């Protein structure tokens, strides 16, 4: 049985950027293999997932 050493991975989550009304938040989530922009929408007192867009893939 062969064991392969697992390469360490980098994982990044940016601080959110809010729109002027403060009811949408967008932030970056990425690792060594892809990067995405994620959007959340505030509904009442809760933030709910709204959309995601891939911006790069290796």
PDB file of N, CA, C, O and CB in Angstrom:
ATOM      1  N   UNK A   1       0.846  -1.173   0.000  1.00  0.00           N
ATOM      2  CA  UNK A   1       0.000   0.000   0.000  1.00  0.00           C
ATOM      3  C   UNK A   1       0.890   1.234   0.000  1.00  0.00           C
ATOM      4  O   UNK A   1       1.816   1.347   0.802  1.00  0.00           O
ATOM      5  CB  UNK A   1      -0.961  -0.001   1.216  1.00  0.00           C
ATOM      6  N   UNK A   2       0.597   2.149  -0.905  1.00  0.00           N
ATOM      7  CA  UNK A   2       1.363   3.390  -0.977  1.00  0.00           C
ATOM      8  C   UNK A   2       0.553   4.527  -0.377  1.00  0.00           C
ATOM      9  O   UNK A   2      -0.655   4.636  -0.585  1.00  0.00           O
ATOM     10  CB  UNK A   2       1.755   3.715  -2.436  1.00  0.00           C
ATOM     11  N   UNK A   3       1.251   5.367   0.372  1.00  0.00           N
ATOM     12  CA  UNK A   3       0.630   6.571   0.926  1.00  0.00           C
ATOM     13  C   UNK A   3       1.274   7.776   0.268  1.00  0.00           C
ATOM     14  O   UNK A   3       2.495   7.853   0.135  1.00  0.00           O
ATOM     15  CB  UNK A   3       0.779   6.633   2.484  1.00  0.00           C
ATOM     16  N   UNK A   4       0.454   8.691  -0.131  1.00  0.00           N
ATOM     17  CA  UNK A   4       0.958   9.907  -0.749  1.00  0.00           C
ATOM     18  C   UNK A   4       0.784  11.054   0.238  1.00  0.00           C
ATOM     19  O   UNK A   4      -0.273  11.230   0.843  1.00  0.00           O
ATOM     20  CB  UNK A   4       0.225  10.205  -2.093  1.00  0.00           C
ATOM     21  N   UNK A   5       1.842  11.817   0.378  1.00  0.00           N
ATOM     22  CA  UNK A   5       1.760  12.975   1.261  1.00  0.00           C
ATOM     23  C   UNK A   5       0.817  13.995   0.644  1.00  0.00           C
ATOM     24  O   UNK A   5       0.964  14.388  -0.513  1.00  0.00           O
ATOM     25  CB  UNK A   5       3.166  13.595   1.509  1.00  0.00           C
ATOM     26  N   UNK A   6      -0.151  14.411   1.444  1.00  0.00           N
ATOM     27  CA  UNK A   6      -1.125  15.388   0.965  1.00  0.00           C
ATOM     28  C   UNK A   6      -0.509  16.779   0.990  1.00  0.00           C
ATOM     29  O   UNK A   6       0.071  17.201   1.991  1.00  0.00           O
ATOM     30  CB  UNK A   6      -2.414  15.347   1.818  1.00  0.00           C
ATOM     31  N   UNK A   7      -0.646  17.480  -0.122  1.00  0.00           N
ATOM     32  CA  UNK A   7      -0.146  18.838  -0.225  1.00  0.00           C
ATOM     33  C   UNK A   7      -1.045  19.768   0.591  1.00  0.00           C
ATOM     34  O   UNK A   7      -2.270  19.653   0.549  1.00  0.00           O
ATOM     35  CB  UNK A   7      -0.078  19.292  -1.706  1.00  0.00           C
ATOM     36  N   UNK A   8      -0.432  20.680   1.326  1.00  0.00           N
ATOM     37  CA  UNK A   8      -1.212  21.671   2.055  1.00  0.00           C
ATOM     38  C   UNK A   8      -1.910  22.581   1.067  1.00  0.00           C
ATOM     39  O   UNK A   8      -1.365  22.926   0.018  1.00  0.00           O
ATOM     40  CB  UNK A   8      -0.321  22.487   3.013  1.00  0.00           C
ATOM     41  N   UNK A   9      -3.112  22.959   1.418  1.00  0.00           N
ATOM     42  CA  UNK A   9      -3.906  23.816   0.556  1.00  0.00           C
ATOM     43  C   UNK A   9      -4.142  25.151   1.243  1.00  0.00           C
ATOM     44  O   UNK A   9      -4.291  25.215   2.463  1.00  0.00           O
ATOM     45  CB  UNK A   9      -5.243  23.145   0.193  1.00  0.00           C
ATOM     46  N   UNK A  10      -4.176  26.202   0.460  1.00  0.00           N
ATOM     47  CA  UNK A  10      -4.505  27.529   0.969  1.00  0.00           C
ATOM     48  C   UNK A  10      -5.979  27.782   0.752  1.00  0.00           C
ATOM     49  O   UNK A  10      -6.512  27.494  -0.320  1.00  0.00           O
ATOM     50  CB  UNK A  10      -3.651  28.624   0.284  1.00  0.00           C
ATOM     51  N   UNK A  11      -6.636  28.315   1.757  1.00  0.00           N
ATOM     52  CA  UNK A  11      -8.054  28.645   1.665  1.00  0.00           C
ATOM     53  C   UNK A  11      -8.223  30.091   2.108  1.00  0.00           C
ATOM     54  O   UNK A  11      -7.748  30.476   3.177  1.00  0.00           O
ATOM     55  CB  UNK A  11      -8.931  27.674   2.535  1.00  0.00           C
ATOM     56  N   UNK A  12      -8.898  30.892   1.290  1.00  0.00           N
ATOM     57  CA  UNK A  12      -9.022  32.325   1.547  1.00  0.00           C
ATOM     58  C   UNK A  12     -10.500  32.714   1.526  1.00  0.00           C
ATOM     59  O   UNK A  12     -11.252  32.307   0.640  1.00  0.00           O
ATOM     60  CB  UNK A  12      -8.218  33.152   0.497  1.00  0.00           C
ATOM     61  N   UNK A  13     -10.897  33.504   2.512  1.00  0.00           N
ATOM     62  CA  UNK A  13     -12.218  34.130   2.527  1.00  0.00           C
ATOM     63  C   UNK A  13     -11.993  35.609   2.811  1.00  0.00           C
ATOM     64  O   UNK A  13     -11.400  35.964   3.830  1.00  0.00           O
ATOM     65  CB  UNK A  13     -13.182  33.465   3.603  1.00  0.00           C
ATOM     66  N   UNK A  14     -12.462  36.470   1.920  1.00  0.00           N
ATOM     67  CA  UNK A  14     -12.265  37.916   2.107  1.00  0.00           C
ATOM     68  C   UNK A  14     -13.281  38.477   3.097  1.00  0.00           C
ATOM     69  O   UNK A  14     -14.247  37.814   3.473  1.00  0.00           O
ATOM     70  CB  UNK A  14     -12.377  38.659   0.757  1.00  0.00           C
ATOM     71  N   UNK A  15     -13.037  39.693   3.499  1.00  0.00           N
ATOM     72  CA  UNK A  15     -14.044  40.434   4.251  1.00  0.00           C
ATOM     73  C   UNK A  15     -15.171  40.802   3.292  1.00  0.00           C
ATOM     74  O   UNK A  15     -14.909  41.040   2.113  1.00  0.00           O
ATOM     75  CB  UNK A  15     -13.432  41.712   4.928  1.00  0.00           C
ATOM     76  N   UNK A  16     -16.421  40.857   3.763  1.00  0.00           N
ATOM     77  CA  UNK A  16     -17.530  41.193   2.855  1.00  0.00           C
ATOM     78  C   UNK A  16     -17.553  42.677   2.498  1.00  0.00           C
ATOM     79  O   UNK A  16     -17.113  43.532   3.266  1.00  0.00           O
ATOM     80  CB  UNK A  16     -18.862  40.801   3.487  1.00  0.00           C
ATOM     81  N   UNK A  17     -18.075  42.948   1.320  1.00  0.00           N
ATOM     82  CA  UNK A  17     -18.342  44.317   0.876  1.00  0.00           C
ATOM     83  C   UNK A  17     -19.859  44.443   0.790  1.00  0.00           C
ATOM     84  O   UNK A  17     -20.522  43.636   0.138  1.00  0.00           O
ATOM     85  CB  UNK A  17     -17.637  44.646  -0.521  1.00  0.00           C
ATOM     86  N   UNK A  18     -20.407  45.469   1.458  1.00  0.00           N
ATOM     87  CA  UNK A  18     -21.855  45.679   1.481  1.00  0.00           C
ATOM     88  C   UNK A  18     -22.256  46.766   0.498  1.00  0.00           C
ATOM     89  O   UNK A  18     -21.505  47.711   0.255  1.00  0.00           O
ATOM     90  CB  UNK A  18     -22.325  46.045   2.894  1.00  0.00           C
ATOM     91  N   UNK A  19     -23.453  46.620  -0.066  1.00  0.00           N
ATOM     92  CA  UNK A  19     -23.976  47.695  -0.910  1.00  0.00           C
ATOM     93  C   UNK A  19     -24.445  48.846  -0.017  1.00  0.00           C
ATOM     94  O   UNK A  19     -24.453  48.721   1.207  1.00  0.00           O
ATOM     95  CB  UNK A  19     -25.145  47.179  -1.815  1.00  0.00           C
ATOM     96  N   UNK A  20     -24.828  49.947  -0.621  1.00  0.00           N
ATOM     97  CA  UNK A  20     -25.192  51.155   0.132  1.00  0.00           C
ATOM     98  C   UNK A  20     -26.356  50.914   1.098  1.00  0.00           C
ATOM     99  O   UNK A  20     -26.370  51.452   2.205  1.00  0.00           O
ATOM    100  CB  UNK A  20     -25.555  52.278  -0.834  1.00  0.00           C
ATOM    101  N   UNK A  21     -27.330  50.103   0.677  1.00  0.00           N
ATOM    102  CA  UNK A  21     -28.489  49.818   1.528  1.00  0.00           C
ATOM    103  C   UNK A  21     -28.185  48.760   2.600  1.00  0.00           C
ATOM    104  O   UNK A  21     -28.995  48.515   3.494  1.00  0.00           O
ATOM    105  CB  UNK A  21     -29.659  49.352   0.668  1.00  0.00           C
ATOM    106  N   UNK A  22     -27.011  48.146   2.493  1.00  0.00           N
ATOM    107  CA  UNK A  22     -26.549  47.107   3.432  1.00  0.00           C
ATOM    108  C   UNK A  22     -27.479  45.893   3.476  1.00  0.00           C
ATOM    109  O   UNK A  22     -27.685  45.291   4.530  1.00  0.00           O
ATOM    110  CB  UNK A  22     -26.422  47.693   4.831  1.00  0.00           C
ATOM    111  N   UNK A  23     -28.037  45.545   2.307  1.00  0.00           N
ATOM    112  CA  UNK A  23     -28.871  44.354   2.243  1.00  0.00           C
ATOM    113  C   UNK A  23     -28.293  43.278   1.318  1.00  0.00           C
ATOM    114  O   UNK A  23     -28.886  42.210   1.167  1.00  0.00           O
ATOM    115  CB  UNK A  23     -30.259  44.729   1.783  1.00  0.00           C
ATOM    116  N   UNK A  24     -27.142  43.552   0.700  1.00  0.00           N
ATOM    117  CA  UNK A  24     -26.401  42.561  -0.068  1.00  0.00           C
ATOM    118  C   UNK A  24     -24.938  42.603   0.366  1.00  0.00           C
ATOM    119  O   UNK A  24     -24.379  43.671   0.616  1.00  0.00           O
ATOM    120  CB  UNK A  24     -26.539  42.816  -1.601  1.00  0.00           C
ATOM    121  N   UNK A  25     -24.340  41.433   0.447  1.00  0.00           N
ATOM    122  CA  UNK A  25     -22.913  41.328   0.779  1.00  0.00           C
ATOM    123  C   UNK A  25     -22.248  40.425  -0.241  1.00  0.00           C
ATOM    124  O   UNK A  25     -22.785  39.376  -0.597  1.00  0.00           O
ATOM    125  CB  UNK A  25     -22.698  40.780   2.229  1.00  0.00           C
ATOM    126  N   UNK A  26     -21.077  40.833  -0.710  1.00  0.00           N
ATOM    127  CA  UNK A  26     -20.306  40.020  -1.652  1.00  0.00           C
ATOM    128  C   UNK A  26     -18.926  39.794  -1.059  1.00  0.00           C
ATOM    129  O   UNK A  26     -18.333  40.704  -0.479  1.00  0.00           O
ATOM    130  CB  UNK A  26     -20.210  40.704  -3.061  1.00  0.00           C
ATOM    131  N   UNK A  27     -18.415  38.566  -1.209  1.00  0.00           N
ATOM    132  CA  UNK A  27     -17.075  38.271  -0.739  1.00  0.00           C
ATOM    133  C   UNK A  27     -16.433  37.215  -1.615  1.00  0.00           C
ATOM    134  O   UNK A  27     -17.110  36.503  -2.358  1.00  0.00           O
ATOM    135  CB  UNK A  27     -17.100  37.814   0.717  1.00  0.00           C
ATOM    136  N   UNK A  28     -15.132  37.125  -1.519  1.00  0.00           N
ATOM    137  CA  UNK A  28     -14.333  36.194  -2.314  1.00  0.00           C
ATOM    138  C   UNK A  28     -14.018  34.962  -1.483  1.00  0.00           C
ATOM    139  O   UNK A  28     -13.657  35.073  -0.312  1.00  0.00           O
ATOM    140  CB  UNK A  28     -13.029  36.863  -2.811  1.00  0.00           C
ATOM    141  N   UNK A  29     -14.155  33.785  -2.089  1.00  0.00           N
ATOM    142  CA  UNK A  29     -13.761  32.521  -1.473  1.00  0.00           C
ATOM    143  C   UNK A  29     -12.883  31.793  -2.490  1.00  0.00           C
ATOM    144  O   UNK A  29     -13.285  31.599  -3.637  1.00  0.00           O
ATOM    145  CB  UNK A  29     -15.022  31.648  -1.052  1.00  0.00           C
ATOM    146  N   UNK A  30     -11.693  31.395  -2.067  1.00  0.00           N
ATOM    147  CA  UNK A  30     -10.804  30.714  -2.999  1.00  0.00           C
ATOM    148  C   UNK A  30      -9.873  29.750  -2.315  1.00  0.00           C
ATOM    149  O   UNK A  30      -9.676  29.796  -1.100  1.00  0.00           O
ATOM    150  CB  UNK A  30     -10.008  31.710  -3.769  1.00  0.00           C
ATOM    151  N   UNK A  31      -9.299  28.869  -3.122  1.00  0.00           N
ATOM    152  CA  UNK A  31      -8.269  27.949  -2.664  1.00  0.00           C
ATOM    153  C   UNK A  31      -7.229  27.815  -3.768  1.00  0.00           C
ATOM    154  O   UNK A  31      -7.148  28.676  -4.644  1.00  0.00           O
ATOM    155  CB  UNK A  31      -8.874  26.559  -2.283  1.00  0.00           C
ATOM    156  N   UNK A  32      -6.446  26.768  -3.742  1.00  0.00           N
ATOM    157  CA  UNK A  32      -5.394  26.599  -4.746  1.00  0.00           C
ATOM    158  C   UNK A  32      -5.938  26.265  -6.136  1.00  0.00           C
ATOM    159  O   UNK A  32      -5.192  26.316  -7.114  1.00  0.00           O
ATOM    160  CB  UNK A  32      -4.444  25.514  -4.307  1.00  0.00           C
ATOM    161  N   UNK A  33      -7.231  25.922  -6.237  1.00  0.00           N
ATOM    162  CA  UNK A  33      -7.756  25.419  -7.491  1.00  0.00           C
ATOM    163  C   UNK A  33      -8.854  26.268  -8.124  1.00  0.00           C
ATOM    164  O   UNK A  33      -9.173  26.085  -9.299  1.00  0.00           O
ATOM    165  CB  UNK A  33      -8.266  24.064  -7.280  1.00  0.00           C
ATOM    166  N   UNK A  34      -9.437  27.193  -7.364  1.00  0.00           N
ATOM    167  CA  UNK A  34     -10.501  28.026  -7.927  1.00  0.00           C
ATOM    168  C   UNK A  34     -10.765  29.238  -7.048  1.00  0.00           C
ATOM    169  O   UNK A  34     -10.330  29.303  -5.898  1.00  0.00           O
ATOM    170  CB  UNK A  34     -11.786  27.213  -8.099  1.00  0.00           C
ATOM    171  N   UNK A  35     -11.485  30.190  -7.615  1.00  0.00           N
ATOM    172  CA  UNK A  35     -11.887  31.378  -6.869  1.00  0.00           C
ATOM    173  C   UNK A  35     -13.312  31.745  -7.245  1.00  0.00           C
ATOM    174  O   UNK A  35     -13.692  31.675  -8.413  1.00  0.00           O
ATOM    175  CB  UNK A  35     -10.926  32.562  -7.144  1.00  0.00           C
ATOM    176  N   UNK A  36     -14.100  32.135  -6.249  1.00  0.00           N
ATOM    177  CA  UNK A  36     -15.506  32.445  -6.460  1.00  0.00           C
ATOM    178  C   UNK A  36     -15.890  33.734  -5.758  1.00  0.00           C
ATOM    179  O   UNK A  36     -15.341  34.080  -4.712  1.00  0.00           O
ATOM    180  CB  UNK A  36     -16.381  31.302  -5.973  1.00  0.00           C
ATOM    181  N   UNK A  37     -16.837  34.434  -6.347  1.00  0.00           N
ATOM    182  CA  UNK A  37     -17.480  35.548  -5.677  1.00  0.00           C
ATOM    183  C   UNK A  37     -18.838  35.046  -5.195  1.00  0.00           C
ATOM    184  O   UNK A  37     -19.613  34.491  -5.973  1.00  0.00           O
ATOM    185  CB  UNK A  37     -17.620  36.802  -6.628  1.00  0.00           C
ATOM    186  N   UNK A  38     -19.118  35.243  -3.919  1.00  0.00           N
ATOM    187  CA  UNK A  38     -20.342  34.748  -3.304  1.00  0.00           C
ATOM    188  C   UNK A  38     -21.173  35.951  -2.850  1.00  0.00           C
ATOM    189  O   UNK A  38     -20.641  36.905  -2.282  1.00  0.00           O
ATOM    190  CB  UNK A  38     -20.026  33.791  -2.102  1.00  0.00           C
ATOM    191  N   UNK A  39     -22.470  35.894  -3.106  1.00  0.00           N
ATOM    192  CA  UNK A  39     -23.369  36.982  -2.736  1.00  0.00           C
ATOM    193  C   UNK A  39     -24.409  36.451  -1.748  1.00  0.00           C
ATOM    194  O   UNK A  39     -25.022  35.406  -1.964  1.00  0.00           O
ATOM    195  CB  UNK A  39     -24.057  37.593  -3.997  1.00  0.00           C
ATOM    196  N   UNK A  40     -24.588  37.200  -0.661  1.00  0.00           N
ATOM    197  CA  UNK A  40     -25.639  36.923   0.315  1.00  0.00           C
ATOM    198  C   UNK A  40     -26.589  38.102   0.362  1.00  0.00           C
ATOM    199  O   UNK A  40     -26.185  39.244   0.141  1.00  0.00           O
ATOM    200  CB  UNK A  40     -25.045  36.640   1.718  1.00  0.00           C
ATOM    201  N   UNK A  41     -27.871  37.822   0.654  1.00  0.00           N
ATOM    202  CA  UNK A  41     -28.906  38.850   0.743  1.00  0.00           C
ATOM    203  C   UNK A  41     -29.485  38.828   2.155  1.00  0.00           C
ATOM    204  O   UNK A  41     -29.751  37.761   2.709  1.00  0.00           O
ATOM    205  CB  UNK A  41     -30.028  38.625  -0.330  1.00  0.00           C
ATOM    206  N   UNK A  42     -29.674  39.998   2.725  1.00  0.00           N
ATOM    207  CA  UNK A  42     -30.249  40.088   4.061  1.00  0.00           C
ATOM    208  C   UNK A  42     -31.762  40.091   3.957  1.00  0.00           C
ATOM    209  O   UNK A  42     -32.348  40.932   3.277  1.00  0.00           O
ATOM    210  CB  UNK A  42     -29.751  41.351   4.798  1.00  0.00           C
ATOM    211  N   UNK A  43     -32.390  39.140   4.639  1.00  0.00           N
ATOM    212  CA  UNK A  43     -33.847  39.040   4.681  1.00  0.00           C
ATOM    213  C   UNK A  43     -34.254  39.075   6.149  1.00  0.00           C
ATOM    214  O   UNK A  43     -34.037  38.111   6.883  1.00  0.00           O
ATOM    215  CB  UNK A  43     -34.368  37.729   3.965  1.00  0.00           C
ATOM    216  N   UNK A  44     -34.840  40.180   6.568  1.00  0.00           N
ATOM    217  CA  UNK A  44     -35.144  40.361   7.987  1.00  0.00           C
ATOM    218  C   UNK A  44     -33.835  40.519   8.753  1.00  0.00           C
ATOM    219  O   UNK A  44     -33.049  41.422   8.467  1.00  0.00           O
ATOM    220  CB  UNK A  44     -35.974  39.161   8.545  1.00  0.00           C
ATOM    221  N   UNK A  45     -33.606  39.651   9.714  1.00  0.00           N
ATOM    222  CA  UNK A  45     -32.359  39.681  10.494  1.00  0.00           C
ATOM    223  C   UNK A  45     -31.382  38.592  10.081  1.00  0.00           C
ATOM    224  O   UNK A  45     -30.377  38.383  10.761  1.00  0.00           O
ATOM    225  CB  UNK A  45     -32.667  39.543  11.968  1.00  0.00           C
ATOM    226  N   UNK A  46     -31.652  37.887   8.975  1.00  0.00           N
ATOM    227  CA  UNK A  46     -30.803  36.782   8.542  1.00  0.00           C
ATOM    228  C   UNK A  46     -30.164  37.056   7.188  1.00  0.00           C
ATOM    229  O   UNK A  46     -30.766  37.680   6.314  1.00  0.00           O
ATOM    230  CB  UNK A  46     -31.607  35.498   8.480  1.00  0.00           C
ATOM    231  N   UNK A  47     -28.924  36.575   7.030  1.00  0.00           N
ATOM    232  CA  UNK A  47     -28.250  36.606   5.734  1.00  0.00           C
ATOM    233  C   UNK A  47     -28.483  35.266   5.060  1.00  0.00           C
ATOM    234  O   UNK A  47     -28.220  34.217   5.647  1.00  0.00           O
ATOM    235  CB  UNK A  47     -26.716  36.907   5.883  1.00  0.00           C
ATOM    236  N   UNK A  48     -28.980  35.298   3.817  1.00  0.00           N
ATOM    237  CA  UNK A  48     -29.256  34.066   3.075  1.00  0.00           C
ATOM    238  C   UNK A  48     -28.458  34.060   1.780  1.00  0.00           C
ATOM    239  O   UNK A  48     -28.291  35.083   1.115  1.00  0.00           O
ATOM    240  CB  UNK A  48     -30.770  33.923   2.779  1.00  0.00           C
ATOM    241  N   UNK A  49     -27.968  32.860   1.445  1.00  0.00           N
ATOM    242  CA  UNK A  49     -27.226  32.668   0.204  1.00  0.00           C
ATOM    243  C   UNK A  49     -28.077  33.147  -0.969  1.00  0.00           C
ATOM    244  O   UNK A  49     -29.269  32.850  -1.043  1.00  0.00           O
ATOM    245  CB  UNK A  49     -26.821  31.177   0.022  1.00  0.00           C
ATOM    246  N   UNK A  50     -27.444  33.904  -1.902  1.00  0.00           N
ATOM    247  CA  UNK A  50     -28.158  34.440  -3.051  1.00  0.00           C
ATOM    248  C   UNK A  50     -27.582  33.939  -4.366  1.00  0.00           C
ATOM    249  O   UNK A  50     -28.327  33.495  -5.239  1.00  0.00           O
ATOM    250  CB  UNK A  50     -28.128  35.948  -3.022  1.00  0.00           C
ATOM    251  N   UNK A  51     -26.239  34.006  -4.520  1.00  0.00           N
ATOM    252  CA  UNK A  51     -25.635  33.614  -5.809  1.00  0.00           C
ATOM    253  C   UNK A  51     -24.141  33.362  -5.630  1.00  0.00           C
ATOM    254  O   UNK A  51     -23.530  33.782  -4.648  1.00  0.00           O
ATOM    255  CB  UNK A  51     -25.869  34.712  -6.892  1.00  0.00           C
ATOM    256  N   UNK A  52     -23.573  32.663  -6.612  1.00  0.00           N
ATOM    257  CA  UNK A  52     -22.126  32.426  -6.648  1.00  0.00           C
ATOM    258  C   UNK A  52     -21.672  32.526  -8.101  1.00  0.00           C
ATOM    259  O   UNK A  52     -22.404  32.149  -9.016  1.00  0.00           O
ATOM    260  CB  UNK A  52     -21.751  31.021  -6.030  1.00  0.00           C
ATOM    261  N   UNK A  53     -20.470  33.031  -8.303  1.00  0.00           N
ATOM    262  CA  UNK A  53     -19.901  33.102  -9.644  1.00  0.00           C
ATOM    263  C   UNK A  53     -18.432  32.726  -9.616  1.00  0.00           C
ATOM    264  O   UNK A  53     -17.644  33.330  -8.889  1.00  0.00           O
ATOM    265  CB  UNK A  53     -20.080  34.504 -10.235  1.00  0.00           C
ATOM    266  N   UNK A  54     -18.066  31.731 -10.407  1.00  0.00           N
ATOM    267  CA  UNK A  54     -16.652  31.346 -10.505  1.00  0.00           C
ATOM    268  C   UNK A  54     -15.905  32.397 -11.300  1.00  0.00           C
ATOM    269  O   UNK A  54     -16.352  32.813 -12.368  1.00  0.00           O
ATOM    270  CB  UNK A  54     -16.490  29.947 -11.164  1.00  0.00           C
ATOM    271  N   UNK A  55     -14.758  32.829 -10.775  1.00  0.00           N
ATOM    272  CA  UNK A  55     -13.990  33.832 -11.500  1.00  0.00           C
ATOM    273  C   UNK A  55     -12.681  33.270 -12.048  1.00  0.00           C
ATOM    274  O   UNK A  55     -12.070  33.865 -12.936  1.00  0.00           O
ATOM    275  CB  UNK A  55     -13.704  35.014 -10.599  1.00  0.00           C
ATOM    276  N   UNK A  56     -12.249  32.122 -11.517  1.00  0.00           N
ATOM    277  CA  UNK A  56     -11.100  31.443 -12.118  1.00  0.00           C
ATOM    278  C   UNK A  56     -11.068  29.978 -11.649  1.00  0.00           C
ATOM    279  O   UNK A  56     -11.525  29.653 -10.553  1.00  0.00           O
ATOM    280  CB  UNK A  56      -9.767  32.174 -11.745  1.00  0.00           C
ATOM    281  N   UNK A  57     -10.526  29.119 -12.490  1.00  0.00           N
ATOM    282  CA  UNK A  57     -10.331  27.697 -12.186  1.00  0.00           C
ATOM    283  C   UNK A  57      -8.989  27.293 -12.757  1.00  0.00           C
ATOM    284  O   UNK A  57      -8.667  27.623 -13.899  1.00  0.00           O
ATOM    285  CB  UNK A  57     -11.491  26.804 -12.771  1.00  0.00           C
ATOM    286  N   UNK A  58      -8.194  26.566 -11.952  1.00  0.00           N
ATOM    287  CA  UNK A  58      -6.892  26.127 -12.478  1.00  0.00           C
ATOM    288  C   UNK A  58      -6.976  24.733 -13.046  1.00  0.00           C
ATOM    289  O   UNK A  58      -5.976  24.204 -13.532  1.00  0.00           O
ATOM    290  CB  UNK A  58      -5.825  26.176 -11.392  1.00  0.00           C
TER     291      UNK A  58
END
